[in-house]
Amino acid sequence: MGLSDIKTKCGKLAYVKKIIYDLGTGVVRRGDSAYDMFVDLVGDKKYTNIDYFTIVPNRRNYSSLETQVHLLDGTIDVFSWNKCALGRVDTDHKKLRDIMRSAIVSDILSFKRDAVCCSLCCKTEFLQVDHIYPFRDLANSFISLHGSETNPEWISHWVMYHKQNATLQILCSGCNYKKH
């Protein structure tokens, strides 16, 4: 049985979720048992030059996973298997910012590792990393300088740009929610 055999959205979502979580983080290449399912998810009409897929920790919710499609030209596109299974589509701008967030996960985790308490209220639980200068604005300024072609060189330039220009702070989830 494959994804196309399942008729309900809830059934598709459960099917895909089980496969992804059974696989865990890693690479899915042509010939692997889950490869065709990933191609079905992203739609074979959208990508004609797929090299492989990766499953990585989700940059916003580290207890969940996200998926990336790697194209033969070196570009990477982040896609939501959840949205794909339910038939929803992200805008290109949202996908680009998702790729940018994924590229800086290790920097964010490194910054958070040394966190002790919220910068505003001193709570010690539910700590999050916050961009003082909003991530959206930082990403947009980088895109205006470097365009939006997500090849490996572009991504490494973005990571360096983020390291040099991001101003980060630790906030508890309550203070972060109030800020935004």
ABEGO torsion letter per residue (X at the ends): XBAAABABAAAAAAAAAAAAAAAEBEBBBBGBAAAAAAAAAAEAAABABBABBBBBBBAABAABBBBBBBBAAGBBBBBBAAAAAAGBBBBAAAAAAAAAAAAAAAAAAAAAAABABBAAAGBABGBBBBBABBAAAAAAAAAAAAEABBBAAAAAAAAAAAAAABBBBBBBAAAAAAAX
